[in-house]
Amino acid sequence: MGLIKNFIIAYDDNMLEGGVDEGTSPDDEIDRDSPNVDDNGISTDSSVTQAVIDDIKEALGLDANKPLGIGFKSKYQGFVYDDVNDVSVPKDIDAEDYLRSKGFKFIYFPEDITQDPGAFGPKIVEQFKNMMATIGYININKTVGIQKDAEYYKGIQKLMEFSMNNGGQFSYVQALKILHTATLAGQAPVQQYQMDTAEMDELVDDYLGKAEARKGSPLTKNEKDYISRQLNAKLGDFSSSMSNLQPASTARIEYDEVSGTATTIPGQDAEQPDVEGLQEDLSDVVDEFAEPREELARQADLESDAATRFARTMGSLSAAESDRVNR
């Protein structure tokens, strides 16, 4: 049986009566004055915990005698040898005994969902919730801090089902580690991109062409060297900035042991490189080279126009004088 078979039951968001609270904040997440909450903010009321799992069982139609997972039965038919009649006769075998005979090392029933997971301390709950959110087994925005609520137990159930559906060869805790590692390995790594020499040379050539077009004549060697140095400096700064981009992050829960509060930290999109800023920087280099020359050319044109007009005016005056009428 394949190791990574991700059998996931589809849960209705509103499957539990009243739904699940959205989000959390340090102020309203835990009633610390309640007699049923310990110093760590964990509910100690067993009836509350049992009510949660009872609701899950009822909503999903879980059979307390049937192992978690797909296709398992509460009883299996086997055969025992009747030495009196010298025949094999059928006999019902409990699911746990039958599955252990088939090599299952870990077998989980609905009652196991709240056994060990219900006794975990706040830091373990924090880690479990964050890891289950990473693998998509819970929605971090539908669970409250470090509380062992319906969303938390639904995630635990999925981990136990994953173990069972893969032959019970690893515990639900090991299942979480396996899935978490596989998920992280499958995520695209942060792109630590550095521009190579060919890409930088291509951009430099492109903007040298723009500078030459603005000048209106071939660039001299000194002009090319000057513009190339400026362009390469801008490209070097941009390439270095790529290594400082922040990767995307998923929403997570952070538990503060000193204050005893847990806060949901929202996820962030990956920071994108400022390509438009790079284009502006490279264009500025061309502008700094071309604009003074363009201004000189404009002034020369104005002076040329003024000289032309002056010459025309003087020519007109000369013509007028030569055309004077003698009196």
C-alpha positions as CSV (number, residue, x, y, z in Angstrom):
1,M,0.0,0.0,0.0
2,G,1.4,3.4,-1.0
3,L,2.8,5.5,1.9
4,I,1.3,8.8,0.8
5,K,-2.4,8.4,0.1
6,N,-4.2,11.5,1.2
7,F,-7.8,10.3,1.9
8,I,-9.6,13.4,3.1
9,I,-13.2,13.5,4.2
10,A,-15.0,16.7,2.9
11,Y,-16.4,18.6,5.8
12,D,-19.2,21.1,5.6
13,D,-18.2,24.3,7.3
14,N,-21.6,24.5,9.1
15,M,-21.7,20.8,10.0
16,L,-21.5,21.6,13.7
17,E,-24.4,23.4,15.2
18,G,-23.6,27.0,15.6
19,G,-20.7,26.8,13.3
20,V,-17.2,27.8,14.3
21,D,-16.0,31.2,15.5
22,E,-14.0,33.2,12.8
23,G,-10.6,34.5,13.9
24,T,-9.3,35.1,17.4
25,S,-7.7,37.9,19.4
26,P,-5.8,37.8,22.7
27,D,-8.6,39.6,24.6
28,D,-11.7,37.6,23.8
29,E,-10.3,34.1,23.1
30,I,-10.1,32.7,26.7
31,D,-12.3,33.3,29.7
32,R,-9.6,32.9,32.4
33,D,-12.1,33.5,35.2
34,S,-13.9,30.3,34.3
35,P,-13.5,27.5,36.8
36,N,-13.2,25.1,33.9
37,V,-10.0,26.8,32.4
38,D,-6.6,26.1,33.8
39,D,-3.6,28.5,34.0
40,N,-2.7,27.8,30.4
41,G,-6.1,28.7,29.1
42,I,-7.0,25.0,28.4
43,S,-10.5,23.8,29.1
44,T,-10.6,21.3,31.9
45,D,-14.3,20.5,31.5
46,S,-14.5,17.0,30.2
47,S,-18.1,17.4,29.3
48,V,-17.2,20.2,26.9
49,T,-14.6,18.0,25.2
50,Q,-16.9,15.1,24.9
51,A,-19.7,17.3,23.6
52,V,-17.3,18.4,20.8
53,I,-16.4,14.8,19.7
54,D,-20.0,13.7,20.1
55,D,-21.1,16.4,17.7
56,I,-18.4,15.3,15.2
57,K,-19.4,11.7,15.5
58,E,-23.1,12.5,15.0
59,A,-22.5,14.9,12.1
60,L,-20.2,12.4,10.3
61,G,-22.2,9.3,11.3
62,L,-19.2,7.7,13.0
63,D,-19.7,4.3,14.5
64,A,-17.9,4.0,17.8
65,N,-17.1,0.4,17.1
66,K,-15.7,1.0,13.6
67,P,-12.1,2.1,13.0
68,L,-11.6,5.5,11.5
69,G,-10.8,5.5,7.8
70,I,-12.3,4.3,4.6
71,G,-13.9,0.9,4.2
72,F,-13.3,-0.5,7.7
73,K,-15.8,-2.6,9.5
74,S,-16.7,-3.1,13.2
75,K,-16.6,-6.9,12.8
76,Y,-14.8,-9.2,10.4
77,Q,-15.6,-12.8,9.6
78,G,-12.9,-15.3,10.3
79,F,-12.7,-19.1,10.9
80,V,-11.8,-21.2,13.8
81,Y,-11.1,-24.9,13.8
82,D,-13.7,-27.1,15.5
83,D,-11.6,-30.1,16.6
84,V,-14.7,-31.9,17.7
85,N,-16.2,-31.9,14.3
86,D,-12.9,-31.5,12.5
87,V,-14.2,-28.5,10.5
88,S,-13.6,-24.8,10.3
89,V,-16.5,-22.7,11.4
90,P,-17.1,-19.0,10.9
91,K,-16.6,-16.6,13.8
92,D,-16.9,-12.8,14.1
93,I,-13.6,-11.1,14.9
94,D,-13.4,-7.6,16.5
95,A,-11.9,-5.0,14.1
96,E,-8.9,-4.3,16.3
97,D,-7.9,-8.0,16.5
98,Y,-8.5,-8.6,12.8
99,L,-6.5,-5.5,11.7
100,R,-3.6,-6.4,14.0
101,S,-3.5,-9.8,12.4
102,K,-3.1,-8.0,9.1
103,G,-0.1,-6.1,10.3
104,F,-1.7,-2.8,11.5
105,K,0.6,-1.2,14.2
106,F,-1.7,1.7,14.9
107,I,-5.5,1.4,15.0
108,Y,-7.7,4.4,15.7
109,F,-11.4,4.5,16.7
110,P,-13.6,7.6,17.1
111,E,-13.0,7.7,20.9
112,D,-9.2,8.1,20.2
113,I,-9.8,11.5,18.6
114,T,-9.9,13.2,22.0
115,Q,-7.7,10.9,24.1
116,D,-4.1,12.0,23.8
117,P,-4.9,15.1,21.7
118,G,-7.2,16.3,24.5
119,A,-4.4,16.2,27.0
120,F,-1.8,18.2,25.0
121,G,-0.5,21.4,26.5
122,P,-0.8,24.8,24.8
123,K,2.6,24.7,22.9
124,I,1.8,21.3,21.5
125,V,-1.6,22.5,20.4
126,E,-0.1,25.5,18.8
127,Q,2.3,23.4,16.8
128,F,-0.3,20.9,15.8
129,K,-2.7,23.6,14.6
130,N,-0.1,25.4,12.6
131,M,1.1,22.2,11.0
132,M,-2.4,20.9,10.3
133,A,-3.2,24.3,8.7
134,T,-0.1,24.0,6.5
135,I,-1.2,20.6,5.1
136,G,-4.7,21.8,4.7
137,Y,-6.4,19.7,7.3
138,I,-7.8,22.7,9.2
139,N,-8.7,26.3,8.5
140,I,-6.6,28.5,10.9
141,N,-9.4,31.1,10.8
142,K,-12.0,28.7,12.0
143,T,-10.2,27.6,15.2
144,V,-9.8,29.7,18.3
145,G,-6.2,30.1,19.5
146,I,-5.0,27.1,21.5
147,Q,-8.5,26.0,22.4
148,K,-9.3,22.3,21.6
149,D,-12.3,23.1,19.5
150,A,-14.2,21.3,16.7
151,E,-11.7,22.4,14.0
152,Y,-8.8,21.1,16.0
153,Y,-10.4,17.7,16.5
154,K,-11.5,17.5,12.9
155,G,-7.8,17.9,12.0
156,I,-6.8,15.1,14.4
157,Q,-9.5,12.9,12.9
158,K,-8.1,13.4,9.4
159,L,-4.6,12.5,10.7
160,M,-5.9,9.3,12.2
161,E,-7.8,8.4,9.0
162,F,-4.6,9.1,7.0
163,S,-2.7,6.6,9.2
164,M,-5.5,4.0,8.9
165,N,-5.8,4.4,5.2
166,N,-2.1,3.7,4.8
167,G,-2.1,0.4,6.6
168,G,-1.7,1.7,10.2
169,Q,2.1,1.6,9.8
170,F,2.7,5.0,11.5
171,S,0.9,7.0,14.3
172,Y,-1.2,10.0,13.6
173,V,1.7,12.2,15.0
174,Q,4.0,10.6,12.5
175,A,1.4,11.1,9.8
176,L,1.4,14.9,10.6
177,K,5.2,15.0,10.3
178,I,5.1,13.0,7.0
179,L,2.4,15.2,5.4
180,H,4.0,18.4,6.7
181,T,7.4,17.5,5.3
182,A,5.8,16.5,2.0
183,T,3.8,19.7,1.8
184,L,6.9,21.9,2.4
185,A,8.9,19.9,-0.1
186,G,6.2,20.5,-2.7
187,Q,5.9,24.2,-2.2
188,A,7.9,26.4,-4.5
189,P,11.0,27.7,-2.8
190,V,11.5,31.4,-2.4
191,Q,13.1,32.6,-5.6
192,Q,16.6,33.8,-4.8
193,Y,17.0,35.1,-8.3
194,Q,20.2,36.8,-9.4
195,M,20.6,38.4,-12.9
196,D,23.2,36.6,-14.9
197,T,25.8,38.4,-17.1
198,A,23.9,37.7,-20.3
199,E,20.7,39.2,-19.1
200,M,22.4,42.3,-17.8
201,D,24.4,42.8,-21.0
202,E,21.1,42.5,-23.0
203,L,19.4,45.2,-20.9
204,V,22.5,47.4,-21.2
205,D,22.6,47.1,-25.0
206,D,18.9,47.9,-25.1
207,Y,19.2,51.1,-23.2
208,L,22.4,52.1,-25.0
209,G,20.3,51.9,-28.2
210,K,17.7,54.1,-26.6
211,A,20.4,56.6,-25.6
212,E,21.9,56.6,-29.1
213,A,18.4,57.2,-30.6
214,R,17.9,60.1,-28.3
215,K,21.3,61.6,-29.3
216,G,20.5,61.2,-33.0
217,S,24.1,59.9,-33.8
218,P,26.4,57.1,-32.8
219,L,27.6,57.2,-29.2
220,T,31.3,57.8,-28.6
221,K,33.3,55.2,-26.7
222,N,33.4,57.5,-23.6
223,E,29.7,57.9,-23.8
224,K,29.1,54.2,-24.1
225,D,31.4,53.5,-21.1
226,Y,29.7,56.1,-19.0
227,I,26.2,55.0,-19.7
228,S,27.1,51.3,-19.3
229,R,28.6,52.0,-15.8
230,Q,25.4,53.7,-14.7
231,L,23.2,51.0,-16.1
232,N,25.2,48.2,-14.5
233,A,25.1,49.9,-11.1
234,K,21.3,50.1,-11.3
235,L,21.1,46.4,-12.4
236,G,23.4,45.3,-9.6
237,D,21.2,47.1,-7.0
238,F,18.1,45.4,-8.4
239,S,19.7,42.0,-8.4
240,S,20.8,42.3,-4.8
241,S,17.4,43.4,-3.7
242,M,15.9,40.1,-5.1
243,S,17.6,38.2,-2.3
244,N,15.8,40.3,0.4
245,L,12.3,39.6,-0.9
246,Q,10.0,38.1,1.8
247,P,8.4,34.7,0.9
248,A,4.7,34.1,1.2
249,S,3.5,33.0,4.7
250,T,0.4,31.1,5.8
251,A,-1.8,32.2,8.7
252,R,-0.5,30.7,12.0
253,I,-1.2,30.8,15.7
254,E,1.4,32.1,18.1
255,Y,1.1,31.3,21.8
256,D,2.7,33.6,24.4
257,E,3.6,31.5,27.5
258,V,4.2,34.6,29.6
259,S,0.8,36.2,29.0
260,G,-1.0,33.0,28.4
261,T,-2.6,34.4,25.2
262,A,-2.7,33.1,21.7
263,T,-3.0,35.2,18.6
264,T,-3.8,34.4,15.0
265,I,-1.2,35.9,12.7
266,P,-2.6,36.4,9.1
267,G,-0.8,35.1,6.1
268,Q,1.1,37.3,3.8
269,D,1.5,37.2,0.0
270,A,5.1,36.8,-1.3
271,E,6.9,40.1,-1.9
272,Q,7.3,40.8,-5.6
273,P,10.4,42.4,-7.2
274,D,9.9,46.0,-8.2
275,V,10.3,45.6,-12.0
276,E,8.6,48.9,-12.8
277,G,11.1,50.6,-10.4
278,L,14.0,49.0,-12.3
279,Q,12.6,50.2,-15.6
280,E,12.3,53.8,-14.3
281,D,15.9,53.7,-12.9
282,L,17.3,52.5,-16.2
283,S,15.3,55.1,-18.1
284,D,16.6,57.8,-15.7
285,V,20.1,56.9,-16.7
286,V,19.2,57.5,-20.4
287,D,17.4,60.8,-19.5
288,E,20.4,62.0,-17.5
289,F,22.6,61.5,-20.5
290,A,20.2,62.7,-23.2
291,E,18.3,65.6,-21.6
292,P,21.2,68.1,-21.3
293,R,22.2,67.5,-24.9
294,E,18.5,67.8,-26.0
295,E,18.3,71.1,-24.1
296,L,21.5,72.4,-25.8
297,A,20.1,71.4,-29.2
298,R,16.8,73.1,-28.3
299,Q,18.6,76.3,-27.4
300,A,20.7,76.1,-30.5
301,D,17.6,75.7,-32.6
302,L,16.1,78.8,-30.8
303,E,19.3,80.8,-31.5
304,S,19.3,79.6,-35.1
305,D,15.7,80.7,-35.5
306,A,16.5,84.1,-33.9
307,A,19.5,84.6,-36.2
308,T,17.4,83.6,-39.2
309,R,14.7,86.0,-38.3
310,F,17.3,88.8,-37.6
311,A,18.9,88.1,-41.0
312,R,15.6,88.3,-42.7
313,T,14.7,91.5,-40.9
314,M,18.1,93.1,-41.9
315,G,17.6,91.9,-45.4
316,S,14.2,93.5,-45.5
317,L,15.6,96.8,-44.2
318,S,18.4,96.8,-46.8
319,A,15.9,96.2,-49.6
320,A,13.7,99.0,-48.3
321,E,16.6,101.4,-48.3
322,S,17.6,100.5,-51.8
323,D,14.1,101.0,-53.0
324,R,13.8,104.6,-51.6
325,V,12.3,107.1,-53.9
326,N,14.4,110.2,-54.8
327,R,12.6,113.5,-54.1
